[in-house]
């Protein structure tokens, strides 16, 4: 129950992870669940090296965020999700400056997050859906934080972007 409410606190099994494999796994899961009407645009940087991470937990974090985009869509046929990867130099997470981070953007064309909820979307039990638990984003944030990373969100009607920043160094 605690793992479900707050996210797993198992020790991370850090291995070199190809973030594109994580994104493709999530894309395949959601495509199988939603059918061919769901549209994904992929804009990957093929030069990105592997990042130190726990592949299973990274899949869960990305699946929670991307699944929210699908659930927020008014109709699956109108839902368009862009998965984008880039490297970013000299980026600060918390108090630590990283020479190089991997940035994963998950962008959707949905209705956006209501303005009155935007400040609290990562707080457990905060949800904009009647059938939502309000746990997905807090679990995603917890997983990314445990990887030494950061999750940011910018939302307006017609475009919501979640950006995940993961350090590429192995000593975080």
Backbone as JSON, one array per atom type, in Angstrom:
{
  "sequence": "XXXXXXXXXXXXXXXXXXXXXXXXXXXXXXXXXXXXXXXXXXXXXXXXXXXXXXXXXXXXXXXXXXXXXXXXXXXXXXXXXXXXXXXXXXXXXXXXXXXXXXXXXXXXXXXXXXXXXXXXXXXXXXXXXXXXXXXXXXXXXXXXXXXXXXXXXXXXXXXXXXXXXXXXXXXX",
  "N": [[0.83, -1.2, 0.0], [1.93, 1.25, 0.82], [3.96, 1.5, -1.11], [2.32, 1.77, -3.37], [0.99, 4.17, -2.8], [3.05, 6.08, -2.38], [5.04, 5.51, -4.14], [7.59, 3.22, -5.11], [10.14, 2.38, -2.79], [12.27, 0.85, -3.18], [15.71, 0.0, -3.53], [17.47, 1.64, -6.08], [18.3, 0.05, -9.11], [20.86, 0.72, -10.73], [21.81, 0.93, -14.03], [23.37, 1.24, -17.27], [21.19, 2.96, -19.35], [19.27, 3.2, -22.27], [17.52, 5.9, -23.15], [15.76, 6.14, -25.24], [14.83, 3.57, -25.68], [13.28, 3.28, -23.4], [11.29, 5.24, -23.9], [10.19, 4.24, -26.29], [9.18, 1.8, -25.38], [7.14, 2.67, -23.65], [5.57, 4.04, -25.53], [4.77, 1.9, -27.18], [3.27, 0.39, -25.32], [1.11, 2.17, -24.71], [0.06, 2.56, -27.27], [-0.81, -0.03, -27.88], [-2.8, -0.27, -25.98], [-4.56, 1.86, -26.56], [-5.04, 1.81, -29.28], [-4.84, 2.31, -32.91], [-5.6, 4.96, -33.37], [-4.39, 6.79, -31.72], [-1.87, 9.21, -31.85], [1.59, 9.44, -32.14], [4.41, 11.53, -32.19], [7.8, 11.38, -32.85], [10.82, 12.7, -31.85], [13.84, 12.26, -31.66], [17.13, 12.53, -30.32], [19.69, 11.0, -31.73], [22.31, 10.89, -30.9], [22.55, 10.79, -28.19], [24.07, 9.55, -25.26], [23.91, 6.54, -23.22], [22.14, 6.71, -20.1], [22.72, 6.61, -16.55], [20.53, 4.56, -14.86], [17.47, 3.13, -13.5], [15.83, 1.06, -15.37], [13.21, -0.07, -15.32], [11.89, 1.51, -13.41], [12.14, 4.03, -14.59], [10.59, 3.64, -16.87], [8.09, 3.4, -15.62], [7.8, 6.01, -14.57], [7.72, 7.63, -16.91], [5.55, 6.43, -18.18], [3.43, 7.06, -16.42], [3.24, 9.87, -16.75], [2.82, 10.14, -19.55], [0.57, 8.55, -19.86], [-1.31, 10.08, -18.48], [-1.62, 12.18, -20.29], [-2.94, 10.89, -22.39], [-5.3, 10.13, -21.07], [-6.36, 12.62, -20.52], [-7.15, 13.57, -22.94], [-9.76, 14.69, -25.09], [-10.77, 13.11, -27.09], [-9.45, 10.07, -28.31], [-8.67, 9.98, -30.98], [-8.06, 12.61, -31.5], [-5.85, 13.06, -30.01], [-2.51, 13.91, -29.75], [0.78, 13.16, -29.17], [4.0, 14.22, -28.47], [7.21, 12.92, -28.3], [10.3, 13.82, -27.23], [13.86, 14.04, -27.28], [16.83, 15.47, -25.97], [20.16, 16.7, -25.43], [21.48, 18.63, -22.79], [23.55, 21.19, -21.79], [25.47, 22.26, -18.93], [23.53, 22.41, -16.66], [21.54, 23.03, -13.84], [20.48, 21.13, -11.12], [18.66, 21.17, -8.31], [21.06, 21.96, -6.03], [23.22, 21.26, -7.45], [25.4, 21.55, -10.15], [25.33, 20.29, -13.34], [27.36, 18.96, -15.85], [26.38, 17.8, -18.15], [23.12, 16.92, -19.11], [20.36, 14.73, -19.79], [17.52, 15.59, -21.54], [14.14, 14.92, -21.56], [11.27, 15.47, -23.27], [7.79, 15.44, -22.97], [5.13, 16.08, -24.76], [1.83, 17.19, -25.16], [-1.29, 17.73, -26.91], [-3.56, 18.33, -25.51], [-6.3, 19.48, -23.35], [-4.97, 20.92, -21.41], [-3.67, 21.66, -18.11], [-5.73, 22.61, -15.47], [-5.5, 25.95, -14.35], [-5.7, 26.51, -11.6], [-4.81, 24.16, -10.47], [-2.2, 23.78, -11.24], [0.0, 24.52, -9.61], [0.1, 22.49, -7.77], [0.33, 19.94, -8.87], [2.16, 17.86, -8.47], [1.74, 17.0, -5.94], [0.75, 14.4, -3.78], [-2.45, 12.87, -4.18], [-3.73, 14.99, -5.43], [-5.77, 15.78, -8.04], [-7.26, 16.27, -11.26], [-9.22, 14.81, -12.34], [-12.26, 13.01, -12.0], [-12.14, 10.26, -11.62], [-9.53, 9.87, -10.96], [-6.5, 9.12, -9.06], [-4.56, 10.8, -8.2], [-1.94, 10.14, -7.84], [-0.07, 9.45, -9.79], [1.66, 11.51, -10.95], [3.08, 12.37, -8.68], [4.41, 10.04, -7.99], [5.96, 9.7, -10.31], [7.58, 12.0, -10.12], [8.95, 11.4, -7.74], [10.41, 9.11, -8.51], [12.09, 10.16, -10.53], [13.45, 12.11, -9.05], [14.87, 10.42, -7.31], [16.67, 9.43, -9.08], [18.36, 11.5, -9.24], [17.4, 13.52, -10.74], [15.08, 15.87, -12.31], [11.74, 17.05, -12.68], [9.75, 19.09, -14.69], [6.94, 21.2, -15.49], [4.94, 22.77, -17.96], [2.0, 24.31, -18.85], [-0.76, 24.99, -20.93], [-3.94, 25.57, -22.5], [-4.19, 23.34, -25.16], [-1.49, 22.74, -25.27], [0.62, 20.92, -23.3], [3.57, 20.47, -21.57], [5.8, 18.24, -20.24], [8.93, 18.12, -18.84], [11.65, 16.1, -18.36], [14.62, 15.87, -16.63], [17.64, 14.24, -16.62], [20.66, 13.43, -15.02], [23.7, 12.79, -16.77], [26.02, 11.88, -15.74], [27.67, 9.35, -13.81], [27.98, 9.54, -11.09], [25.92, 10.62, -9.26]],
  "CA": [[0.0, 0.0, 0.0], [2.82, 2.41, 0.86], [4.57, 1.6, -2.44], [1.31, 2.28, -4.31], [0.68, 5.55, -2.48], [4.18, 7.0, -2.43], [6.06, 5.05, -5.08], [8.48, 2.23, -4.52], [11.37, 2.87, -2.18], [13.31, -0.14, -3.42], [16.98, 0.57, -3.97], [17.57, 1.71, -7.53], [19.25, -0.83, -9.77], [21.39, 1.59, -11.78], [22.5, 0.32, -15.16], [23.28, 2.14, -18.42], [19.86, 2.86, -19.96], [18.99, 3.96, -23.48], [16.23, 6.55, -22.89], [14.87, 5.91, -26.38], [14.18, 2.28, -25.43], [12.24, 3.57, -22.4], [10.2, 5.96, -24.57], [9.54, 3.33, -27.25], [8.41, 0.84, -24.6], [5.92, 3.36, -23.22], [4.76, 4.29, -26.74], [4.17, 0.63, -27.58], [2.23, 0.04, -24.34], [-0.06, 3.03, -24.88], [-0.52, 2.28, -28.59], [-1.55, -1.29, -27.78], [-3.98, -0.04, -25.14], [-5.47, 2.86, -27.13], [-5.32, 1.53, -30.68], [-4.1, 3.09, -33.91], [-6.04, 6.36, -33.46], [-3.48, 7.61, -30.93], [-0.74, 9.63, -32.67], [2.85, 9.81, -31.49], [5.49, 12.09, -32.98], [9.06, 11.11, -32.17], [11.9, 13.61, -32.22], [14.9, 11.77, -30.8], [18.52, 12.85, -30.61], [20.35, 9.69, -31.75], [23.67, 10.96, -30.36], [22.53, 10.73, -26.72], [24.62, 8.33, -24.66], [23.05, 5.94, -22.2], [22.17, 7.39, -18.8], [22.61, 5.66, -15.44], [19.15, 4.56, -14.37], [16.73, 1.9, -13.28], [14.97, 1.07, -16.56], [11.82, -0.36, -14.94], [11.3, 2.67, -12.74], [12.03, 5.11, -15.57], [9.41, 3.32, -17.68], [6.92, 3.75, -14.82], [7.7, 7.47, -14.48], [7.3, 8.15, -18.21], [4.2, 5.91, -18.43], [2.48, 7.85, -15.63], [3.07, 11.19, -17.38], [2.25, 9.98, -20.89], [-0.79, 8.03, -19.67], [-2.16, 11.22, -18.12], [-1.92, 12.91, -21.52], [-3.96, 10.12, -23.11], [-6.55, 10.2, -20.32], [-6.89, 13.98, -20.56], [-7.62, 13.88, -24.29], [-11.2, 14.64, -25.26], [-10.98, 11.92, -27.92], [-8.17, 9.45, -28.66], [-8.33, 10.34, -32.36], [-7.53, 13.98, -31.5], [-4.69, 13.12, -29.12], [-1.19, 13.87, -30.39], [1.83, 13.24, -28.16], [5.36, 14.3, -29.01], [8.29, 12.47, -27.42], [11.51, 14.49, -27.73], [15.04, 13.94, -26.41], [17.93, 16.38, -26.27], [21.14, 16.87, -24.37], [21.54, 20.01, -22.35], [24.81, 21.43, -21.09], [25.52, 23.18, -17.79], [22.18, 22.51, -16.12], [21.54, 22.89, -12.39], [19.36, 20.42, -10.5], [18.85, 21.43, -6.88], [22.23, 22.82, -5.85], [24.33, 20.67, -8.19], [25.54, 21.9, -11.56], [25.71, 19.12, -14.14], [28.0, 19.28, -17.11], [25.52, 17.34, -19.23], [21.92, 16.18, -18.71], [19.44, 14.29, -20.84], [16.19, 16.18, -21.37], [13.05, 14.21, -22.23], [10.03, 16.25, -23.29], [6.54, 14.76, -23.32], [4.26, 17.21, -25.09], [0.54, 16.77, -25.7], [-2.15, 18.8, -27.42], [-4.82, 18.23, -24.78], [-6.94, 20.69, -22.83], [-4.11, 21.6, -20.45], [-3.94, 21.46, -16.69], [-6.39, 23.81, -14.96], [-4.55, 26.88, -13.72], [-5.76, 26.42, -10.14], [-4.14, 22.92, -10.04], [-0.83, 23.71, -11.74], [0.99, 24.64, -8.53], [0.04, 21.34, -6.86], [0.15, 18.69, -9.6], [3.05, 16.81, -7.99], [1.36, 16.66, -4.58], [-0.11, 13.21, -3.77], [-3.91, 12.97, -4.03], [-4.26, 16.12, -6.18], [-6.14, 15.32, -9.38], [-8.29, 17.04, -11.94], [-10.18, 13.85, -12.88], [-13.13, 12.42, -10.98], [-11.73, 8.87, -11.38], [-8.08, 9.84, -10.75], [-6.03, 8.93, -7.69], [-3.64, 11.87, -7.86], [-0.66, 9.56, -7.42], [0.83, 9.23, -10.92], [2.71, 12.52, -11.09], [3.94, 12.38, -7.49], [5.28, 8.86, -8.11], [6.94, 10.02, -11.36], [8.54, 12.96, -9.57], [9.77, 10.68, -6.77], [11.34, 8.24, -9.25], [13.08, 11.01, -11.2], [14.28, 12.68, -7.98], [15.77, 9.37, -6.82], [17.71, 9.32, -10.11], [19.12, 12.74, -9.21], [16.85, 14.36, -11.79], [14.09, 16.91, -12.08], [10.58, 17.1, -13.59], [9.09, 20.4, -14.77], [5.72, 21.2, -16.3], [4.38, 24.03, -18.45], [0.73, 23.9, -19.45], [-1.8, 25.93, -21.37], [-4.84, 24.82, -23.37], [-3.61, 22.98, -26.46], [-0.11, 22.26, -25.14], [1.19, 20.66, -21.99], [4.9, 19.88, -21.74], [6.55, 17.77, -19.08], [10.34, 17.94, -19.16], [12.4, 15.29, -17.4], [16.06, 16.08, -16.75], [18.39, 13.18, -15.96], [22.1, 13.62, -15.15], [24.37, 11.75, -17.54], [27.17, 11.38, -14.98], [27.32, 8.17, -13.02], [28.19, 9.77, -9.65], [24.98, 11.54, -8.61]],
  "C": [[0.87, 1.26, 0.0], [3.49, 2.6, -0.5], [3.58, 2.18, -3.43], [1.04, 3.76, -4.06], [1.85, 6.5, -2.72], [5.24, 6.62, -3.45], [7.01, 4.13, -4.35], [9.72, 2.89, -3.92], [12.45, 1.8, -2.23], [14.57, 0.58, -3.86], [17.0, 0.55, -5.5], [18.62, 0.72, -8.02], [19.81, -0.08, -10.97], [22.22, 0.8, -12.79], [22.5, 1.36, -16.28], [21.96, 1.9, -19.16], [19.79, 3.75, -21.2], [17.6, 4.58, -23.28], [15.25, 6.35, -24.04], [14.16, 4.56, -26.27], [13.05, 2.46, -24.42], [11.04, 4.22, -23.08], [9.46, 5.06, -25.55], [8.7, 2.27, -26.52], [7.08, 1.45, -24.16], [4.99, 3.61, -24.41], [4.06, 3.02, -27.19], [3.06, 0.2, -26.63], [0.95, 0.85, -24.57], [-0.72, 2.83, -26.24], [-1.33, 0.99, -28.57], [-2.84, -1.11, -27.0], [-5.02, 0.84, -25.83], [-5.82, 2.62, -28.59], [-4.62, 2.51, -31.62], [-4.51, 4.57, -34.01], [-5.12, 7.31, -32.69], [-2.23, 7.93, -31.76], [0.44, 10.02, -31.8], [3.79, 10.4, -32.52], [6.75, 11.86, -32.18], [10.15, 12.02, -32.74], [13.08, 13.3, -31.3], [16.27, 12.27, -31.28], [19.31, 11.54, -30.57], [21.76, 9.7, -31.15], [23.71, 10.85, -28.84], [23.17, 9.43, -26.23], [23.61, 7.73, -23.68], [23.21, 6.72, -20.89], [22.12, 6.33, -17.7], [21.19, 5.7, -14.88], [18.62, 3.17, -14.12], [15.64, 1.89, -14.36], [13.5, 0.87, -16.2], [11.16, 0.86, -14.3], [11.18, 3.87, -13.68], [10.83, 4.89, -16.49], [8.15, 3.72, -16.92], [6.71, 5.26, -14.76], [7.16, 8.06, -15.79], [5.87, 7.68, -18.54], [3.15, 6.7, -17.67], [2.19, 9.19, -16.31], [2.36, 11.07, -18.72], [0.82, 9.45, -20.81], [-1.76, 9.12, -19.28], [-2.55, 12.01, -19.36], [-3.01, 12.21, -22.32], [-5.3, 10.24, -22.4], [-7.19, 11.59, -20.37], [-7.48, 14.35, -21.92], [-9.14, 13.78, -24.35], [-11.61, 13.45, -26.12], [-9.62, 11.39, -28.33], [-7.73, 9.88, -30.06], [-7.74, 11.75, -32.45], [-6.24, 14.11, -30.7], [-3.39, 12.95, -29.91], [-0.14, 14.11, -29.31], [3.18, 13.26, -28.86], [6.34, 13.85, -27.93], [9.59, 13.01, -28.01], [12.66, 14.29, -26.75], [16.11, 14.91, -26.91], [18.95, 16.29, -25.14], [21.16, 18.35, -24.02], [22.79, 20.17, -21.49], [24.63, 22.42, -19.94], [24.13, 23.44, -17.21], [22.24, 22.22, -14.61], [20.27, 22.18, -11.92], [19.59, 20.52, -8.99], [20.01, 22.39, -6.72], [23.42, 22.32, -6.67], [24.28, 21.06, -9.66], [26.06, 20.68, -12.3], [26.28, 19.58, -15.46], [27.08, 18.93, -18.28], [24.33, 16.58, -18.66], [21.15, 15.77, -19.96], [18.09, 14.92, -20.54], [15.19, 15.39, -22.21], [11.82, 15.09, -22.13], [8.88, 15.35, -23.72], [5.52, 15.87, -23.51], [2.95, 16.67, -25.65], [-0.28, 17.98, -26.1], [-3.51, 18.82, -26.72], [-5.31, 19.55, -24.23], [-6.07, 21.48, -21.85], [-4.53, 21.31, -19.02], [-4.61, 22.73, -16.17], [-5.41, 24.66, -14.15], [-4.54, 26.76, -12.2], [-5.11, 25.14, -9.6], [-2.66, 22.91, -10.36], [0.22, 23.76, -10.64], [1.09, 23.38, -7.68], [0.0, 19.99, -7.58], [1.04, 17.55, -9.13], [2.76, 16.4, -6.55], [0.46, 15.42, -4.62], [-1.57, 13.57, -3.5], [-4.51, 14.2, -4.71], [-4.52, 15.64, -7.6], [-7.22, 16.22, -9.95], [-9.37, 16.14, -12.52], [-10.99, 13.21, -11.75], [-12.68, 10.99, -10.63], [-10.23, 8.75, -11.12], [-7.71, 9.67, -9.29], [-5.12, 10.08, -7.25], [-2.28, 11.37, -7.43], [0.36, 9.5, -8.54], [1.97, 10.23, -11.01], [3.62, 12.58, -9.88], [4.88, 11.19, -7.52], [6.35, 9.12, -9.17], [8.01, 10.96, -10.82], [9.48, 12.27, -8.58], [10.82, 9.82, -7.47], [12.45, 9.08, -9.89], [14.0, 11.66, -10.17], [15.29, 11.68, -7.45], [16.88, 9.08, -7.82], [18.59, 10.57, -10.14], [18.61, 13.75, -10.22], [15.77, 15.31, -11.33], [12.97, 16.76, -13.1], [9.99, 18.5, -13.53], [7.88, 20.28, -15.68], [5.37, 22.63, -16.7], [3.11, 23.65, -19.19], [-0.15, 25.1, -19.78], [-2.72, 25.12, -22.27], [-4.19, 24.59, -24.74], [-2.17, 22.53, -26.4], [0.3, 22.15, -23.68], [2.52, 19.96, -22.23], [5.47, 19.51, -20.38], [7.98, 17.55, -19.55], [11.0, 17.2, -18.0], [13.88, 15.53, -17.67], [16.77, 15.0, -15.95], [19.89, 13.43, -16.13], [22.71, 12.46, -15.95], [25.62, 11.23, -16.84], [26.72, 10.19, -14.15], [27.41, 8.42, -11.52], [27.23, 10.8, -9.08], [24.57, 10.89, -7.34]]
}
